[in-house]
Amino acid sequence: MKVGSVQVFRFLSGMFGTDVGIDLGTTNIVVYVKGKGIVINEPSAVAIRKKIKGGGNIEVIAVGREAKAMAGKTPTGVYTIWPMQDGVIANFDMTEELIRYCLKKAAGGSMVLSHPRVVISVPAEVTEVERKAVIDATLGAGAREAYVVEEPVAAAIGVGLPIKEPRGSMILDIGGGTSEVAVLSLGGIVVTNSLRTAGQDMDEAIIAMLRQKYALLIGETTAEEVKIQIGSALPLEEELEMAVKGRDLADGLPKADVVTSSEVREALEPIIRRIEDMVKVALEQTPPELSKDIVDQGIILSGGVSQLRGLPERLSKSLSTPVIVAEDPLFSVAQGVGKILENLDDMKKVLLSVEKGSQ
């Protein structure tokens, strides 16, 4: 392609391409399209088949919801993987496939003239190498430009916190792979703390409890269902119970056991305590003037785990500060990325970096 043709192609890509925002989570990927809002909310899963012929090449056979539905049910040679682990890229090629799938779907199924500008979120405490990997994967998936924003900043913007004002705002985001807390003022992060412990670790704790207590083996999808249906952070007025089905570790046969919410709560307790301790450290590091603002305004809780029964009350009691769940906690980061997209030129100062592709 000649230089003139490249310039025309870039012009057309910019004219027809739609700006896209991505909340690239460990368990879910949420995509915001400028002018349309949230258009995609799917699991961050990729199903692959390893080809024996042709040197063991890998073929992507499903992405997103369809790939998650295959988890634990695939025949030999087919695997469902989550390319994001603890909020960072664990499998670069599959992350690129995941982003490409989302960009294509956001563009209506065609990437021919759609090379959008993309704003993508990353955990606040990622390394330069991890951040560069996200940018490279986004550009490799077909983006014209890739902007990076820290997740706590995006979440705070998404829930409408006044982060540009000279007063303290605190947000606690508990997702699938990471828990992050940040104090923001004058458009930037003053204090941040993170933990690579979150929703997935809760699922694993439930799996371990059932294995140890009932000799019952279950998968991650079932563990997540148990967490959602009967999980809690505080004792309930009326404790819940649920029949959980899996495989008997003693004889390998299918079996079901009735599990109570108190048993699940006991399994989740160490993880909730770690999250509490992380927030306490951040509060101890917060300047006194900003601490006063946080007491007045409260801590905003976002992310999927914020919906765990009794969690806001538990945190409020242990931290001696009001804790309020965001209006739409699952989509706080995506909504924030969307607000940045809608005013990209004005919001560039909250972005970490930008890279341009070679298209």
N, C-alpha and C positions, 0 to 999 in steps of 0.2 A: 504494500500500500504506500503511495507517494505521500509526501509531507502535506500537500494540499488536501488530499483525501482524508488524512488523519485529522486535520483541523476541522473539516466538514463533519466527520464522524463525531468528534468531540462536541461540536455545536449541536448536532442533532440529538446526541445522547443527553446533553444538558437540557434541551428543549422538551424532549419527550420523557426523560427520566423523572421520576417522582422522588422527592426527599423521603428517606425512610429512617425510622428510629427503631433500635433493637435493644430489648432487655434480654441479654444472653445469659440465662440462668442455668444452674446445674441441673435442675429438673424440668424447667419449662422455658420456652423461648416465646416472648411476646413481641409482636411487630406493630408499630404505629406508622401509618402513612399520612403524610402532610395533607391536610384538608379532608381526610376521611376518618381519622381516629384509629383505634385499635382494630386491626383486620385479621390478625393471626394470634392464636394462643394455643400452642401445641407442646407436647413433651419434647425435651431436648434429646431425643433418641434417634438412633440410626440403625437400621437392620442391614447386615451385610452377609454376603455369601462368599466363602473362600473357594476359588476355582482351583481344582487339583491340576487341571491342564493349563498350560500357558504360564508355568513358573509360579503358581500359587497366587495369582492376582486376586484382588478383592473387587466384588461387584456390589454396589449399593442397590438394595431391592425395595427399601421403604424408608421413609423419614417421618418423624413426628408421631402423630396419634397412631397411625397404622403400625409403625415400628414398635411403639410401646405395647400395643396389643399382642405382639408376637413374643414379648419377653417371657422366658421360661417355658415356651411352648414350641420352640423351633426344632426342626429336624437336624440331623448331623450336618455340620458344615455351614449352618446358618446361625448367626449370633446377633443379639440386640445389644448395642453398646451406648453408653452415655459419654460423648466425647469431652464434655465439661466435667471436671471434678473439683470440688471445693472452690467453685467460682472461677477457675482458670482452665486453660486448654490442656487436656491430657492427651488428646489425639488430634493433631493439627489438620490432617487431611479430612477427617470426618467432620470436624468443626466447620471447615470450609464448605463441605457438602451441605451441612445444615443451614449455613447462612445463604448459600446459593439457592437452596430450595425455598427459603423464605423470601428472598429478593425476587425470584421468579414468580412465586405465588402472589406477592404484593403487586407485581407488574402485570397481573392478569394472565400469567402463563408463558410470557415471552420476554426474553432478555435482549432481543435483537437491537432495539434502540433505547433500552432502559439501563443506563449506567448511573444510578442515583448517587446523591450525596447521602452518606449514612452516618448517623450519630449512634454510637454503641456504648453501653455501660460496662464498667469493670469495677471490681471491688476496690475500695480506697487504698488498701495496703498491698496491692500487687507490685511486683518488681518491674523494672524497666523492660526486662526480657519478656515477661508475661504480657505486659501491655503491648509490646511490639508484635507479639504473636497474634493477638486479637486484631490489630490493625492489618497485618499481612494476610490473615485469613479473610478479612472483610474485603480487602482489595482483590485478593485472589478469587473471591466469589463473584466479582463483577462490579464492585462499587467504583464510582469515579473519584470520590474523596471519602476518607474515613476520619471521623471525629470521635474522640474518646471523652466520656464524662464519668466521674466517680459515682458509684451507685447511691451513696448517702445524699449527695448533692441532687441527683436526679429525683430520688424519692422525696426529698424535702420540697423541691419545686413542684413535684406531682401532687403533694397533699396541700399545697398552698401556703407553706411556711414563709414568713417574711425574711428570707435569708440575706437580702440586700441591705436590710436595716441594721443599725448599730446596736443590736440586741441579740441575746443568745436564743437559739432554737436547737432543740435536741431531737434526733430521730433514731429509732432503733429498728433496723430492718433484719428480720429473721427469715431467710429463704430456705432453699433446699440444701445448699452446700456451705453457705457462710452466714454468720451472724455479725452484723456491723452496727456500731453506734457512732454517731458523730455530733459534735456541737458546731453549729455554723453561725457566722456573723459577718456582716459586710461582704457577702457574696463568696465567702471561702470557708474552708474547714479550719476550725481553731484546735479542736481535739478530736482524735478518732481512735478507735480501738476495734479490732476484729477478731473473730474466732472461726476457725474452719470446722465448726461444729454447728449443726442446724437440723433441718427436717430429716435428711437422710440418716443422720446418726440416731435420731429418735426411732426411725423404722428399724434400724439394725439392733437397737436396744430391745425393741419388742420381739424381734426374731430370736435374740439370745435368751430372753426371759422365757419364751414358749419352749425353746429347745431344752433349757435347763429344768424348768418346772414341770412341763408336761411331756417331755420327749417328743415334741411335735415340731416338725420342720415345715415352715411356710416360706413363701417368696416375698420379695420386696413390695409387690403390688398389694398382697393381702395384708402385710404389716401396715402399709399406708392406710388401708381401709379401716383397720383396727384403731389406729391413731385418730382418724377423723370421726369414727362412729362413737368410740367410748373413751378416748384420751382426755385427760384433764390435768391441770396444774394445781388444783386445790380440791379438797374433799367435796363431794357433791351432796346435796340434800337427799337425793335418792340415787344411790350408786347404780350404774348401768352394767349390763352384761351382754355378751355376744358369743354366738357359736362360731368358732374358728376352725376351718377345715384345712388339713394338710396331710403330711405323710408321717406315720408312726416310725420313730427312729429305732424302735425295738425290733419290729418285724417287717418294716418297709411297706406295710399296707396303709390304705387311706384311713383317716380317722378324724373325728371332730371333738373338740373340747370347749366347754363354756368358760370364757375368760371374763373377769370383772374389771371395771374401771379402776378400782383401787390397785389391782395388780399391775395394770398398765401405767398408772401414775407412779408407782414405786420404781418401775423400769425407767421412766423418763426423768425422775428426780435428779440424778447426777448431771444430766445435760442442762436442765433448767438452772441448776445452781451455778454451773460454769458460765452461763449467759448472764446471770445476775452479777457474778463477780466481775465479768468483763465490763458491765455498765458501771459498777461501783468504782472501778479503776478510772474510767473516763470522767466520772463525776468528781473524783478526787483531784484530777488534773485540770479541771475547768476553773478559770479565773472567777473570783467571788462575784464580780458584777454580772457575769453571764449566768452564774449559778442562781442568782436572784431571779433573773428572767425565766429560767427553766422551771423554777418552783411556781412562778406565776402562770406560765403557759402550759406546763406539763411536758411529758415526754410522749412523742407521737410514735406509735407502734405500727409497723407495716410488714409486708411479707406474708407468705402463706401460713406460717406457724402462728402468726398473731391471732388466728381463729381458734386456737386451742382453748378449750373451756377453762375459764378461770385464770388465764395467763395475765391479762392486764391487772386484775385485782391482786394477784400474787406479786407481780413486779412493783406495783404501787405501794404495797405494804412493806416489802423488803427494802425499797429504795427511798421511802418516805417522800415520794414525789408523785403527783398525779400522772397516770399513764392512760393515754387515750388511743383507741384503735382508729387508724385512718378510715375514711369513708369507704374507700375501695382498696383494701390493703394488698390484694393480689396484683393490682395494676399500678401501684404508686410509682414505681421506677419507670414503667412504660409511659405513663401519663406525663411524668417529668421530662423524659426524653422527647415526647411529643411537643411539650411547651417550648423546649429549646429549639426544636425543628421549626416551629411556627414563627419564631423570632431569632433565627440563626445568627444574623449579623449582630444583633444587640446582645445575644447571649454567649458570644464566643469567649468572653473572659472567664466563664465558668468551666470551659473545656480544657482538658489536659493537653491535647495535641491534635494535629491534623496531618494526614498524609495523603498525597495525591497518587492515583494510579497512573499507569502508562498508556491507558487507552487513548 
